[in-house]
Amino acid sequence: MGSVDIVELPLDPASLVAHSFESADYTDRFRATVLHEPFETVDQVARRWFKRQPRIIRLLSTNVLRTPIVPRIFSVGQFVGSWKVVGRTASEIVFGESTIAFDYHYSIRLVDPG
């Protein structure tokens, strides 16, 4: 993967994930600008996210040590490891998981940097 610039930003009210819950106890948002490796679809970004995670992150994020089976196109209701696709648009995919302690959602968005 090319060079990556990561910046913390306020939550974007226009994103799907901002409307996942009526209220949230905690939110954060990061923008990663990936240089030298353009993506054409949000599905490509999500595939790269799941396929290129370090083992410890993969274990924590999908509950599996091996690379999970990752679809070419992510559909609502589909699982990747323990993460369920709970919403999507052409530019954003929202993944969610519920445990005894919390409900957690995160999204991957593809935004034109122009």
Salt bridges, closest charged atoms under 4 A:
ASP12 OD2 - ARG109 NH1 2.79
GLU37 OE2 - ARG48 NH1 2.14
ASP43 OD1 - ARG88 NH1 2.79
GLU92 OE1 - ARG109 NE 3.90
